[in-house]
Amino acid sequence: MDLTKLIESMRDAPIVPKGDYNYYVFSITDGVPAIEVDVLEEVIDGIMGIADTDVDRIVTMEAMGIPIATALALRTGIPFSIIRKRAYGLENECIVEQETGYSQNTMYINCLEPGLRVLLVDDIISTGGTLIAVLKALRHMEVDIADVVMVVDKGDGASRVLQETGFKVKSLVRVEPTDGAPRVEPLH
């Protein structure tokens, strides 16, 4: 799997400290700078190479999972749903309280029925706080989670997710902030 463009685009990304958390500012995870189409296509090729796409729905979290899920849905023809940061008050709306390394939020899951087979995708896993909360909520809703794929793995979140939920998180690359340029390594 060729992730050359993705990796090269990540190497110049600034690291912004937010308290004790180092926030990695990169196009796929933040939309800054612009998301280049060739990088997004490479990301989707990578996801297609490792994900179980025999699913009824692609699911992502607001906000930066949206471009990934959109491109993946266009490529596969599989519809997608967004776990939102806004309540709609719809019947069976599931409220998810999540905490990351730098914030606390409430998210809302709508229109996912028991037995629906889903592929969960997002831009980055860092602390695992968001993903753990979402996976627990989806399990409570009796949604069948076929696979969990992130573009970027940073920190110890993937091991926390495995330990707390039993789900193995697949990622395309791992990034580790350093004093100089971030170290980026392909995982597949």
URCOR-V816065 format. One record per residue. N is the residue number from 1. OMEGA is omega in whole degrees, 0 to 359 (999 if undefined). Layout:
N_OMEGA + N_OMEGA
//
This chain:
1_182 + 2_179 + 3_185 + 4_183 + 5_178 + 6_183 + 7_180 + 8_180 + 9_181 + 10_188 + 11_181 + 12_185 + 13_178 + 14_175 + 15_183 + 16_178 + 17_175 + 18_186 + 19_179 + 20_185 + 21_175 + 22_182 + 23_185 + 24_185 + 25_188 + 26_188 + 27_183 + 28_182 + 29_184 + 30_184 + 31_180 + 32_350 + 33_183 + 34_176 + 35_179 + 36_184 + 37_181 + 38_176 + 39_179 + 40_177 + 41_178 + 42_177 + 43_181 + 44_175 + 45_179 + 46_179 + 47_179 + 48_180 + 49_184 + 50_187 + 51_169 + 52_182 + 53_174 + 54_187 + 55_176 + 56_187 + 57_168 + 58_180 + 59_177 + 60_178 + 61_174 + 62_14 + 63_191 + 64_170 + 65_185 + 66_179 + 67_180 + 68_180 + 69_179 + 70_180 + 71_179 + 72_177 + 73_178 + 74_181 + 75_187 + 76_186 + 77_180 + 78_178 + 79_178 + 80_178 + 81_181 + 82_171 + 83_192 + 84_176 + 85_182 + 86_177 + 87_175 + 88_180 + 89_179 + 90_177 + 91_179 + 92_176 + 93_181 + 94_180 + 95_181 + 96_174 + 97_182 + 98_180 + 99_178 + 100_179 + 101_186 + 102_180 + 103_172 + 104_182 + 105_171 + 106_179 + 107_185 + 108_179 + 109_179 + 110_170 + 111_172 + 112_186 + 113_174 + 114_178 + 115_178 + 116_181 + 117_187 + 118_169 + 119_180 + 120_180 + 121_174 + 122_186 + 123_187 + 124_168 + 125_182 + 126_178 + 127_182 + 128_184 + 129_180 + 130_184 + 131_178 + 132_181 + 133_181 + 134_180 + 135_178 + 136_179 + 137_179 + 138_178 + 139_178 + 140_179 + 141_181 + 142_173 + 143_180 + 144_182 + 145_183 + 146_185 + 147_178 + 148_184 + 149_175 + 150_175 + 151_187 + 152_174 + 153_179 + 154_178 + 155_185 + 156_184 + 157_182 + 158_179 + 159_176 + 160_179 + 161_179 + 162_182 + 163_186 + 164_184 + 165_183 + 166_180 + 167_175 + 168_180 + 169_175 + 170_177 + 171_179 + 172_182 + 173_173 + 174_178 + 175_175 + 176_178 + 177_176 + 178_178 + 179_178 + 180_178 + 181_178 + 182_176 + 183_182 + 184_181 + 185_175 + 186_179 + 187_180 + 188_999
//
